[in-house]
Amino acid sequence: MEFVRLILAHLIGDFVLQPKSWVDEKEKFGFRSPKIYLHSLIHGVLALLVLWNLSYWTLALALAIIHLVIDLAKQHFQKDNNKSRWFLIDQSLHIVSIFALWLLFFDPNLSLTSIFENNLFWIYLTAVLFLTVACGIAIQIILENWTRFINFSKAESLPNAGKYIGILERLLVFTFVVLGHWEAIGFLVAAKSVFRFGDLKDSGNRKLTEYILIGTLLSFGIAIVTGIIVVSITAQLK
């Protein structure tokens, strides 16, 4: 619970008690902004508050200093064209630092070997890697014969948007199958159809419509089959 409380303190400090004006000032002035130091101090105070024990003042101080170092590094390396990447890096480093301090100060009885010895861990890891990495490449190769017939030049699209949409939809479908919520898959199909209908209707391109339909059905179908296989395997392990 101490780890959960420290995560809660981080969320409050970074997303509740940090106004947009502070973020803008930090991005503009970097280490010269007083807000970046005040922000780190707030994180240390919040850590003490959620733990409600003054004996952990060294933990709070260490957390505040590490938070400051990470934020300074972010402001130094972050540019206008990589803000999204550095937001993820920044948050990941904060979570890792909180986890490391939790291990150091509370010495929890964690057995990492038990995780790797758990068969479910390897089953789900394999399924997720297949759906996120291998599946996308496989679908791209399968559709390669039809790709040359499609004119994509007229359609404006965000870079790699289709790739990430496919990954997210396969993970969602897989999750719904594993949890047994098949009705949610129908809702997802309907939602995607609604969003795609306008594009396909306006394009007037039958080839593009068929191409998208094949890709979508392949993506959904593979995710459903993968989910069914995982459910069957895990059922035999119980």
N, C-alpha and C positions, 0 to 999 in steps of 0.2 A: 504493500500500500504506500510505502514511502516513495517508491519510484513513480507511482501514479500521481501522488501529490506534487512531486517535483515537475512532472509533465504538465499538470494543471497550472502550476505557478508560471511555467514557461508560456503556456497558451494565453494566460491572462496578461502577462507582461508584454508579449509580442503583438497580440491581436485585439486586446481589450483596452489596455492602458497606454497604447502608443498611438497618438493621433497622426493623421496623415501629414499634418504640418511638420511633425518631428521627422518623419521619414524623408520628406522633401528637403528639410534642412540638412539632415545627415548626408543625403546624396549630393547636395550642393557643396557643403563645406568639409565633409569627411571628418578627419580627426580634430579639426578646428571647431567643430560644433559641440557646444556644451551638452546638447541633447543626447549625444551618443554615450556620454559618461553617466548622465542622469538615468538613461534607459537601463544601463547595466546595473546601476545601484538599485533601481526598482526591482530588478530580477533577484538580486541578493536578498532584499527585504522580503519579497514575496516567498522566497524559499524558506526563510525563517518563520514566516506567518503560517504557511501550510504545514510545516513540521511541528510548530508550536513548542519549540525546545531551544532555548538559547545556547545550549551546549554544542549545537551544530553551527555555531557562528563561523567556524573555519570552513565548513562545507559551503555556506552561503557566500563567504568571501571568495572562495575558489571558483564557485559558479559564476559570480559577477565578473571576476577577472577574465575567465575563459570566454564568457559571453562577449565581453568587450573586445578581446583579441579576434574572435571570429567576426564580429561586426566590422572591426577596422579592416580586416582582410577583405571582407565583402565589398566595402566602400572603395577599397583601393583597386580591386580587380574588376568590379562590375562596370559594364559599359551599357549604353543604350540598346545595343543589339544582343546582349546576353543576360538581361535582367531575369528572365524566367529560369535560366540555368542556374544563376547564382542564388536565386530564391530557394531552389531545391537543395543546392549545396549547403547554403547557410542553415536551413532548417535541419538537414541531415546531421551536420556537424554539432548543432545544439543538442539534438536528441542523443547522439553518441556520447557527447561530453557529460550529459546528465546521467546516462547509463553507467559510464565509467566512474563518476563520483559516487553514484549509488552503490556500486560494487565495492569501492574503496572504503566508504564510511560505514556501510551496513553489513558487509560481508555476508550476503545471502547465500543460502545453501543451494546453489544452482549446479545442476549436472548437465553440462552440454553434451556429454557422451550419450545420455539417454535420448536426446533429441535425434541424434544420428543413428541410434539403434532402433528408432521407431519406424516401422514399415510405412505407416501413413505419411510420414514426412517425405519419404522418397517417392511414394506414389503421387502425391499432390505436386511435388516439385517437378517431377517428370511431365505431368499433365500441363502445368502452367507454362513450362519452357516450350513444350510442343505447341501450345495454342498461341503463345506470344511471338515466338521466333520461327520455328520450323514451319508452322502452318501458313504463315504469311508468305513465305518463300514458295511453298508448295502450290498455293493458290495462284500466285503470280506466274509460275511456270505452266500450270494447267491452262491459264487464260492467255498464254503467250501467242497461241495460234490465232486468236481472235483480236488481239491487241492491235495488229497492223491494219485491221479494217476500221478502227475507230479513230475519228478525228478529235483529239483532245485539245487542239489549239484554241477552239472557240470557247471552251469552258474554263473559266477562271477558278482556281482552287488554291487553298492554302498549301504550303509545302508539307508533304508527308501527311496531310490530313486524312486521306483515305486509309493509310497504313495504321494510324492510331485509332481511327474509328473501328477498323476491323479487329484490332487487338482488344479494344474495350468491349465490343459486342460479343466476341467469343468468350471472354472472361465472364461477362454477365450471364450468358447462356449456360456456360459450364457451371457457374455458381447456382443458378436456378435449378438445373437438373440435379446437382448433388443435394440441394436442400429439398428437392421434391416439389418445387413451385413451378409447375409446367405452365400454369396460367400466365405467369409473368413473362414467359417467352412469347406468348401470343400478343401481349401488350407491347413488347419490344418490337416485334415484327410490324405491328400496326403503327407504332410511333415512327419507325423508320420509313414506312410506306408513305405516311402523311408528309414527312419532310422531303422525301424524294419525288413525290408526285408532281409538285410544281416545276422542279427542274426538268423532269422527263417530259412533261406536257409542253413546256415552253421550247424545249430543244427540237421537238418533232423528229428526233432521230431514233428510228426503230432499232438500229444496231446498238446504239448506246444503251437503250432500255434493256435489250436482251443481255448485253454484256454485264450491266449492273445486277440484273436479276440472277444470272448464273453465279456471279461472284458472291452475292448475298446468300443464296441458297447453299453454296459450297461452304461458306463461312459458318452459317448456322448449323448446317448438317454435320460438319466435322466436330463442332463444339458439342452438339447433342450426343453424338456417338461416343466421343471422348468421355463425357459425363456419365453415360450409361455404363461404359467399361469400368470407370473408376468406382462407381457405386457397386457394381458386381464384385469387383476385387475386394473392396473394403468390407463388404457384407460377409465374404468368406473368411476374413481375418477375425471377425468378432466371435 
